[in-house]
Amino acid sequence: MLLLFLFTGINAQDYSKLISEANQLYDAKDYKMSTELYNKAFKIESKNPNHLYNGACASSLAGNTKQAFKWLNLSVDQGWTNLKHLNSDTDLENLHSKKEWGKTIEKLEKKIELIEANYDKPLKTELLAILDEDQKYRTQMYETQKKFGQDSKEMQELWKITNQKDSVNLLKVRKILDEKGWVGKDKVGAQANSALFLVIQHSDLETQKKYLPMMKEAVTKGNASPGSLALLIDRIEIREGRKQIYGSQIGTNPNTQTQYILPLIDPDNVDKRRAEVGLGPISDYIKNWNLVWDVEKYKSELPELEKLNK
């Protein structure tokens, strides 16, 4: 049994590495090599609908339409349901003239119709509106910070509006969770379901701790994402003065104004832990902050980082 577990762990790391490299080649516009690496990854596992969809995009751009349709249909089979994105995605334009395209669209439309027959549509609408409010001003922050600076009047105004919206959203989400529990994507769809996590992730520590057991139970039932749960756990660990587990939380050094990964347990095995909950390699994740992952350097700096976080 232990050997099987170890083998599964190694496979998960290999899969994540291949997906990461395939994504990098896609970004570099080397679609042929990207497709080849997606193919290797999917020989290990082919269950993640987003990865399969991305593989289809790379294949389409590489001119391999047969492979693109194969992965696109497999993505739909595994739960990918964003019809609006599918129709507007320019990566897939090479497929539009093929007879299989109409069949794929029809297949997805029928699947969505069946899925949504069981939806709580008013609740879905409410949660999507909450999601929009949660993200609206946060999406402006990166460019605003880059243009005006972290402590600028513009950033302060954005945070003021965001905090006001968060307070209202939290009241609504607490009511939903207390009355209906952690409603799964089978009842409201994946996007609306994600609103529950985001609002709790952006709430105060006591609220996070209160709903953590509910989210853990939701993950076991398939009603919440293991990766999202990992992010919530990290945030609670850091807020309570402990080291994070998955490396998702980033801090700013007040002395240098540079960003860094907040204190992390066992840095050598962080990618193994991330793979277990469906998160990609930390080296990819921290590129969002223009950081480079060097595990030996991080371990040597960790005592100083811990002092910063006290």
Helices and strands as residue ranges (DSSP letters): H 2-27, H 31-44, H 49-62, H 65-77, H 83-88, G 90-95, H 99-116, H 121-136, H 138-148, H 153-180, H 185-188, H 190-201, H 205-220, H 226-239, E 250-252, E 259-261, G 267-269, H 270-276, H 282-285, G 286-289, H 295-308
